[in-house]
Amino acid sequence: MREPPESDPCPASLGTCGPTSSIAELNRDCFCVGVEQTALHAALAETLQLQGLSGALAESHPHLFAKLPVFVARHHIRDIAGVVSAIAEVSALPAYRSAASSWAPDIAHFDPGSPGGLLGLDFHLTPDGPRLIEINTNPGGILLNVLLGRAQQACTPALMAPLSDPEQIEEAVLASMLSEWRQQRGSEPLERIVIVDESPTEQYLYPEFVLFQRLFQQHGYRAEICGPEALRRQDKRLWLDACPVDLIYNRLTDFSLQRAGHAVLRAAYLSREVALTPHPRAHALYADKRNLSLLGSPEFLHSTGATQRSIDLLTTAVPPTGILTADNRDLMWANRRHLFFKPAAGFGSKASYRGDKLTRGVWSEMAKNTYVAQQIVAPSERHVAADSHPLKVDIRCYAYAGMPICFAARLYQGQTTNFRTPGGGFAPVMTSMESAAGFS
């Protein structure tokens, strides 16, 4: 492992950052150089420039990457891995699927045959263990975290190490995409992959789209990035320009493809003219926030036939979550200071509110949409300088088919993660050497 440069002294010399330090002490006192920012931005800029794009990411995305790692206890990593496995088990049970489907849009009843791609499971770490805050079906950042891992500079604690190997993460990401293809299209050859989002070049995480494009191209696939309006149907295929499209990597946040501008993609998907990942069924089974009311309910989980291990893991990890209804609105308002309100099909913390910040006007507007109320779980913290206020931390586990692929942290100030906090952004996760090679 590399030592930090002499010009960047570490509190290890004071005995506060070493092999015997606790996780809390490391997150409070360890300011060793964790990420080589210059090398990180140079690597991403080079990739962007190879695709004919501007590489001035340090100026356009100054708070995308944090400078320091976040330390996570190995038992928390194991607990998170257990929750991932438990969700995979429960989500495959007929009783769970029936319950989740009861509030899903019609398109979610169409089963294309695959799980639906990577999941991003977001956790807050508490003294009593990790708490699952939400699940996402098109989670951004995994390939950005591959770059981050490559720029990781070893820190002083000799028993700590990065949790995930960047090359293995890339291989697992590609394998998940190929698995989606095979499960939806069998032995048909895969030639062309298109990454689709609204106005993709204007998206904050557009640099990651380029990383996905490069990953696909490096493995021999044709890969493009486009908006949904560029797609057309012809001869029972979906086309981009003069060539048919085999697989869509879907980054749209219209999870049920209801908008008029997505009609072509919706029709092609339902006609099995293109493979799509993630797809509307995956969002309905995993990412609709109403599902947390099921995953955290011991009575419901027992009724599904889930194993006792999964019931114990989920009822511990999922904070109490309820669906906001006309019948319970008054009670929810009275208890709002202890609750966090999220739209059922929300993303990126949009239209989400801490109860203690709510006004009567916002509360009235919320009645027009479907919301869940989740018990507030305070996030853990990471100090980024000795004389600064700590930043909040959440831990994202990227997973596929019940297996963790990558762990990343996000540092932020404010109500939710935002990539606008100086010193914040994606951060590497480090844990003890004995658990760095596996999650069990």
C-alpha positions as CSV (number, residue, x, y, z in Angstrom):
1,M,0.0,0.0,0.0
2,R,1.2,3.5,-0.8
3,E,2.0,6.0,1.9
4,P,0.7,9.5,1.8
5,P,3.2,12.0,0.5
6,E,5.4,13.7,3.1
7,S,3.9,17.1,2.2
8,D,0.5,15.9,3.4
9,P,1.0,15.0,7.1
10,C,-1.4,12.5,8.6
11,P,-2.6,12.5,12.2
12,A,-1.2,9.0,12.4
13,S,1.9,10.7,13.7
14,L,-0.2,11.8,16.6
15,G,-1.6,8.3,17.2
16,T,-5.1,9.2,16.0
17,C,-5.0,7.5,12.6
18,G,-3.6,4.0,12.7
19,P,-4.3,0.3,12.7
20,T,-5.8,0.5,16.2
21,S,-8.1,3.4,15.4
22,S,-11.8,2.8,15.5
23,I,-14.0,3.4,12.5
24,A,-15.5,6.5,14.2
25,E,-12.0,7.8,14.9
26,L,-10.9,7.3,11.3
27,N,-13.9,9.1,9.9
28,R,-13.3,11.9,12.4
29,D,-9.5,12.3,12.4
30,C,-8.0,10.7,9.3
31,F,-7.2,13.3,6.7
32,C,-4.6,11.3,4.7
33,V,-4.7,11.9,1.0
34,G,-7.4,9.5,-0.1
35,V,-8.0,10.4,-3.8
36,E,-5.5,11.8,-6.3
37,Q,-7.9,14.5,-7.6
38,T,-5.6,15.6,-10.4
39,A,-5.1,12.1,-11.7
40,L,-8.8,11.4,-11.4
41,H,-9.9,14.4,-13.4
42,A,-7.2,13.8,-16.0
43,A,-8.3,10.2,-16.5
44,L,-11.9,11.2,-17.0
45,A,-11.0,14.1,-19.2
46,E,-8.9,11.8,-21.4
47,T,-11.9,9.4,-21.8
48,L,-14.2,12.3,-22.7
49,Q,-11.7,13.7,-25.2
50,L,-11.3,10.4,-26.9
51,Q,-15.1,10.6,-27.6
52,G,-14.7,14.1,-29.0
53,L,-16.0,15.9,-25.9
54,S,-14.7,18.6,-23.6
55,G,-12.8,17.2,-20.6
56,A,-13.0,20.2,-18.3
57,L,-14.7,18.2,-15.6
58,A,-12.9,19.8,-12.7
59,E,-14.6,23.0,-13.6
60,S,-18.0,21.7,-14.6
61,H,-18.3,19.1,-11.8
62,P,-16.2,20.4,-8.9
63,H,-18.1,18.4,-6.3
64,L,-18.5,15.1,-8.0
65,F,-15.7,13.4,-6.2
66,A,-14.7,13.7,-2.5
67,K,-11.1,13.9,-1.6
68,L,-11.2,11.4,1.3
69,P,-12.4,7.9,1.7
70,V,-15.1,6.8,4.1
71,F,-14.3,4.0,6.5
72,V,-17.0,1.4,7.1
73,A,-16.9,-1.5,9.6
74,R,-16.7,-4.9,8.1
75,H,-19.8,-6.1,10.0
76,H,-21.8,-3.2,8.4
77,I,-20.6,-4.4,5.0
78,R,-21.7,-7.9,5.8
79,D,-25.1,-6.7,7.1
80,I,-25.6,-4.8,3.9
81,A,-24.8,-7.8,1.8
82,G,-27.3,-9.8,3.8
83,V,-30.0,-7.3,3.2
84,V,-29.2,-7.4,-0.6
85,S,-29.6,-11.2,-0.5
86,A,-32.8,-11.0,1.5
87,I,-34.4,-8.5,-0.9
88,A,-33.5,-10.8,-3.8
89,E,-35.2,-13.7,-1.9
90,V,-38.4,-11.9,-1.0
91,S,-38.8,-10.1,-4.3
92,A,-39.0,-13.5,-6.0
93,L,-41.9,-14.7,-3.9
94,P,-45.4,-14.7,-5.5
95,A,-47.0,-13.0,-2.5
96,Y,-44.6,-10.1,-2.6
97,R,-44.9,-9.7,-6.4
98,S,-48.7,-9.7,-6.1
99,A,-48.6,-7.0,-3.4
100,A,-46.1,-4.8,-5.2
101,S,-48.0,-5.3,-8.5
102,S,-51.3,-4.1,-6.8
103,W,-50.1,-0.5,-7.0
104,A,-47.9,-0.8,-10.1
105,P,-48.8,0.7,-13.5
106,D,-50.2,-1.7,-16.2
107,I,-46.9,-1.8,-18.1
108,A,-45.2,-3.3,-15.0
109,H,-47.3,-6.5,-15.5
110,F,-45.3,-7.2,-18.7
111,D,-42.4,-9.5,-17.9
112,P,-39.5,-9.3,-20.4
113,G,-37.8,-12.1,-18.6
114,S,-34.9,-10.5,-16.8
115,P,-34.4,-9.0,-13.3
116,G,-34.0,-5.5,-14.8
117,G,-30.3,-4.6,-14.3
118,L,-28.3,-3.1,-11.5
119,L,-29.9,-1.9,-8.3
120,G,-28.6,0.9,-6.1
121,L,-29.5,0.4,-2.4
122,D,-28.9,3.4,-0.3
123,F,-28.1,3.0,3.4
124,H,-27.5,5.2,6.4
125,L,-25.2,3.7,9.0
126,T,-26.3,3.8,12.6
127,P,-24.7,2.4,15.8
128,D,-27.2,-0.4,15.6
129,G,-26.4,-1.2,12.0
130,P,-27.2,-0.1,8.4
131,R,-30.7,1.2,7.6
132,L,-32.1,0.9,4.1
133,I,-33.4,4.3,3.0
134,E,-34.4,3.5,-0.6
135,I,-33.8,1.3,-3.7
136,N,-33.1,2.6,-7.2
137,T,-33.2,0.7,-10.5
138,N,-31.1,3.0,-12.6
139,P,-28.5,4.1,-10.1
140,G,-25.9,6.4,-11.4
141,G,-22.2,6.5,-10.5
142,I,-20.9,2.9,-10.6
143,L,-18.4,3.5,-13.4
144,L,-17.5,6.9,-12.0
145,N,-16.6,5.0,-8.8
146,V,-14.4,2.6,-10.9
147,L,-12.3,5.7,-11.9
148,L,-12.4,6.8,-8.2
149,G,-11.1,3.4,-7.1
150,R,-8.2,3.7,-9.6
151,A,-7.3,7.1,-8.2
152,Q,-7.5,5.9,-4.6
153,Q,-4.3,6.5,-2.7
154,A,-3.7,4.2,0.2
155,C,-4.2,5.6,3.6
156,T,-2.1,5.0,6.7
157,P,-4.2,2.4,8.6
158,A,-2.3,-0.8,7.6
159,L,-5.3,-3.0,8.2
160,M,-7.7,-1.0,5.9
161,A,-8.2,-1.5,2.2
162,P,-10.5,-0.4,-0.6
163,L,-13.5,-2.7,-0.7
164,S,-13.9,-3.3,-4.4
165,D,-11.4,-3.9,-7.2
166,P,-12.1,-1.5,-10.1
167,E,-11.4,-4.1,-12.8
168,Q,-13.7,-6.6,-11.2
169,I,-16.5,-4.0,-10.9
170,E,-16.2,-3.3,-14.7
171,E,-16.4,-7.0,-15.4
172,A,-19.4,-7.4,-13.2
173,V,-21.2,-4.4,-14.8
174,L,-20.7,-5.8,-18.2
175,A,-21.7,-9.3,-17.1
176,S,-25.0,-7.9,-15.7
177,M,-25.8,-6.2,-19.0
178,L,-25.0,-9.4,-20.9
179,S,-27.2,-11.4,-18.5
180,E,-30.1,-9.0,-19.1
181,W,-29.6,-9.6,-22.9
182,R,-29.5,-13.3,-22.6
183,Q,-32.5,-13.6,-20.4
184,Q,-34.6,-11.3,-22.6
185,R,-33.3,-12.5,-26.0
186,G,-31.8,-15.9,-25.6
187,S,-29.0,-16.9,-27.9
188,E,-29.5,-14.0,-30.4
189,P,-26.2,-12.1,-31.1
190,L,-25.8,-8.8,-29.4
191,E,-24.2,-6.2,-31.6
192,R,-25.5,-2.7,-30.8
193,I,-26.2,-1.1,-27.4
194,V,-27.7,2.4,-27.1
195,I,-27.7,4.4,-23.9
196,V,-30.9,6.5,-23.7
197,D,-31.8,9.5,-21.6
198,E,-33.6,12.8,-22.0
199,S,-31.1,15.4,-23.5
200,P,-28.3,13.2,-22.5
201,T,-25.5,15.7,-23.0
202,E,-27.2,18.0,-20.5
203,Q,-27.4,15.4,-17.7
204,Y,-25.1,15.9,-14.7
205,L,-23.9,12.3,-15.0
206,Y,-23.4,12.4,-18.7
207,P,-19.7,11.6,-18.3
208,E,-20.7,8.2,-17.0
209,F,-22.7,7.6,-20.1
210,V,-19.5,8.1,-22.0
211,L,-17.8,5.6,-19.7
212,F,-20.5,3.0,-20.4
213,Q,-20.1,3.7,-24.1
214,R,-16.4,3.1,-23.9
215,L,-16.8,-0.1,-21.8
216,F,-19.2,-1.5,-24.4
217,Q,-16.9,-0.5,-27.3
218,Q,-13.9,-2.0,-25.6
219,H,-15.7,-5.4,-25.6
220,G,-16.6,-5.3,-29.3
221,Y,-20.1,-3.8,-29.2
222,R,-21.3,-0.8,-31.1
223,A,-22.5,1.7,-28.6
224,E,-24.2,5.1,-29.0
225,I,-25.8,7.7,-26.7
226,C,-29.1,9.4,-27.7
227,G,-32.4,10.8,-26.6
228,P,-35.6,8.8,-27.0
229,E,-36.8,11.1,-29.8
230,A,-34.0,9.7,-32.0
231,L,-35.4,6.2,-32.0
232,R,-37.9,4.8,-34.5
233,R,-39.6,1.5,-35.3
234,Q,-39.3,-0.3,-38.6
235,D,-39.5,-3.9,-39.7
236,K,-40.3,-5.1,-36.2
237,R,-37.1,-3.6,-34.8
238,L,-36.1,-0.5,-33.0
239,W,-33.7,1.7,-35.0
240,L,-31.2,4.5,-34.4
241,D,-30.2,6.2,-37.7
242,A,-29.7,3.5,-40.3
243,C,-29.0,0.5,-38.0
244,P,-31.2,-1.6,-35.7
245,V,-30.8,-1.4,-31.9
246,D,-30.5,-4.6,-29.9
247,L,-30.2,-3.5,-26.2
248,I,-31.2,-0.2,-24.6
249,Y,-29.4,0.8,-21.4
250,N,-32.3,2.9,-20.0
251,R,-31.4,6.0,-17.9
252,L,-34.8,7.6,-18.3
253,T,-36.6,8.6,-15.1
254,D,-40.0,8.1,-16.7
255,F,-40.0,4.6,-15.1
256,S,-43.3,3.5,-16.7
257,L,-42.6,5.1,-20.1
258,Q,-45.8,7.0,-20.0
259,R,-44.7,10.3,-21.6
260,A,-45.7,11.0,-25.2
261,G,-42.0,11.3,-26.2
262,H,-41.4,7.8,-25.0
263,A,-44.2,6.1,-27.0
264,V,-41.8,4.6,-29.6
265,L,-39.6,3.0,-27.0
266,R,-42.6,1.8,-25.0
267,A,-44.2,0.1,-28.1
268,A,-40.9,-1.5,-29.1
269,Y,-40.4,-2.8,-25.6
270,L,-43.9,-4.3,-25.3
271,S,-43.6,-5.8,-28.7
272,R,-40.2,-7.4,-27.8
273,E,-38.5,-5.5,-30.6
274,V,-35.7,-4.4,-28.3
275,A,-34.2,-5.6,-25.0
276,L,-34.5,-2.9,-22.2
277,T,-32.7,-2.6,-18.9
278,P,-33.8,-1.4,-16.5
279,H,-37.4,-1.9,-17.4
280,P,-40.7,-0.8,-15.9
281,R,-41.3,-4.2,-14.1
282,A,-38.0,-3.9,-12.3
283,H,-38.9,-0.4,-11.0
284,A,-42.3,-1.7,-9.8
285,L,-40.8,-4.6,-8.0
286,Y,-37.8,-2.9,-6.4
287,A,-37.8,0.9,-6.6
288,D,-41.4,2.0,-5.9
289,K,-41.0,3.4,-2.4
290,R,-44.3,1.9,-1.3
291,N,-42.6,-1.4,-1.4
292,L,-40.6,-0.4,1.7
293,S,-43.8,-0.7,3.7
294,L,-43.8,-4.4,2.6
295,L,-40.2,-5.1,3.1
296,G,-40.2,-3.7,6.7
297,S,-43.4,-5.4,7.8
298,P,-42.8,-8.6,9.8
299,E,-46.5,-9.6,9.4
300,F,-46.4,-9.3,5.7
301,L,-43.0,-11.0,5.3
302,H,-44.2,-14.0,7.4
303,S,-47.3,-14.2,5.1
304,T,-45.0,-14.5,2.0
305,G,-43.2,-17.6,3.3
306,A,-39.8,-15.7,3.5
307,T,-37.1,-17.3,5.6
308,Q,-36.7,-16.2,9.2
309,R,-33.2,-14.9,8.4
310,S,-34.5,-12.6,5.7
311,I,-37.4,-11.5,7.9
312,D,-35.0,-10.6,10.6
313,L,-32.6,-8.8,8.3
314,L,-35.2,-6.7,6.6
315,T,-37.3,-5.8,9.6
316,T,-34.1,-4.6,11.3
317,A,-32.7,-2.7,8.3
318,V,-35.9,-1.1,6.8
319,P,-37.1,1.9,8.9
320,P,-40.8,2.0,9.6
321,T,-42.5,3.2,6.4
322,G,-46.1,3.9,5.7
323,I,-48.1,5.1,2.7
324,L,-49.7,8.5,3.2
325,T,-53.5,8.3,2.7
326,A,-56.5,10.5,3.3
327,D,-57.2,8.5,6.5
328,N,-53.8,9.0,8.1
329,R,-52.9,12.5,6.9
330,D,-53.7,14.1,10.2
331,L,-51.7,11.6,12.2
332,M,-48.8,11.9,9.8
333,W,-48.8,15.6,10.1
334,A,-48.9,15.4,13.9
335,N,-45.8,13.1,13.8
336,R,-44.1,14.8,10.9
337,R,-41.0,15.9,12.8
338,H,-40.0,12.2,13.0
339,L,-40.7,11.5,9.4
340,F,-39.2,11.9,5.9
341,F,-41.7,12.1,3.1
342,K,-40.9,10.8,-0.4
343,P,-43.0,10.5,-3.6
344,A,-43.7,6.8,-4.4
345,A,-42.1,7.0,-7.8
346,G,-39.6,9.7,-7.0
347,F,-35.9,9.9,-7.8
348,G,-32.9,12.0,-6.9
349,S,-34.6,13.3,-3.8
350,K,-36.9,15.4,-5.9
351,A,-40.0,16.6,-4.0
352,S,-38.8,14.8,-0.9
353,Y,-39.2,16.6,2.5
354,R,-38.1,16.3,6.0
355,G,-41.3,16.6,8.1
356,D,-39.8,19.3,10.4
357,K,-39.2,21.5,7.3
358,L,-42.7,21.1,5.9
359,T,-45.1,24.0,5.5
360,R,-48.9,23.8,5.3
361,G,-48.7,24.9,1.6
362,V,-46.3,22.1,0.6
363,W,-48.4,19.6,2.7
364,S,-51.5,20.6,0.7
365,E,-49.6,20.1,-2.6
366,M,-48.4,16.7,-1.5
367,A,-52.0,15.5,-1.3
368,K,-52.1,15.5,-5.2
369,N,-49.5,12.8,-5.4
370,T,-48.7,9.4,-3.7
371,Y,-46.2,9.7,-0.9
372,V,-44.6,7.4,1.7
373,A,-43.6,8.5,5.1
374,Q,-40.4,6.9,6.5
375,Q,-39.0,7.2,10.0
376,I,-36.0,9.6,9.9
377,V,-32.7,7.8,10.3
378,A,-29.8,10.2,10.9
379,P,-26.8,9.5,8.6
380,S,-23.3,8.9,9.8
381,E,-20.7,11.6,9.4
382,R,-17.2,12.1,7.9
383,H,-14.9,15.0,8.8
384,V,-13.0,16.3,5.8
385,A,-10.8,18.7,7.7
386,A,-9.9,19.2,11.4
387,D,-11.5,22.6,11.6
388,S,-14.7,22.0,9.6
389,H,-18.2,20.8,10.3
390,P,-18.6,17.1,9.4
391,L,-20.4,16.0,6.2
392,K,-23.3,13.6,6.1
393,V,-22.7,10.1,4.6
394,D,-24.8,7.6,2.9
395,I,-23.5,4.3,1.5
396,R,-24.7,3.0,-1.8
397,C,-24.4,-0.7,-2.6
398,Y,-24.7,-1.5,-6.3
399,A,-26.0,-5.0,-6.8
400,Y,-27.3,-7.5,-9.3
401,A,-29.3,-10.7,-8.8
402,G,-28.8,-10.5,-5.0
403,M,-25.0,-10.0,-5.1
404,P,-23.1,-6.8,-4.2
405,I,-20.9,-5.5,-7.0
406,C,-19.6,-2.2,-5.6
407,F,-19.8,0.0,-2.5
408,A,-19.5,3.7,-2.7
409,A,-20.1,6.6,-0.3
410,R,-21.7,10.0,-0.9
411,L,-20.7,13.0,1.2
412,Y,-23.1,16.0,1.4
413,Q,-24.6,18.7,3.5
414,G,-28.3,19.6,3.6
415,Q,-31.4,17.5,3.4
416,T,-30.3,15.0,0.7
417,T,-27.3,14.1,-1.4
418,N,-26.7,16.9,-4.0
419,F,-23.2,17.0,-5.4
420,R,-23.1,20.6,-4.5
421,T,-21.2,20.4,-1.3
422,P,-17.5,21.5,-1.2
423,G,-15.5,18.5,-0.1
424,G,-18.4,16.2,-0.9
425,G,-19.4,13.9,-3.7
426,F,-18.7,10.2,-4.4
427,A,-16.1,8.8,-2.0
428,P,-14.3,5.5,-1.9
429,V,-15.3,3.0,0.8
430,M,-12.6,1.3,2.8
431,T,-12.9,-1.5,5.3
432,S,-10.7,-4.0,7.1
433,M,-8.4,-6.2,5.0
434,E,-10.1,-9.4,6.1
435,S,-13.4,-8.4,4.5
436,A,-12.0,-6.5,1.6
437,A,-11.9,-9.6,-0.6
438,G,-15.5,-10.7,0.0
439,F,-18.8,-9.8,1.4
440,S,-19.7,-12.8,3.5
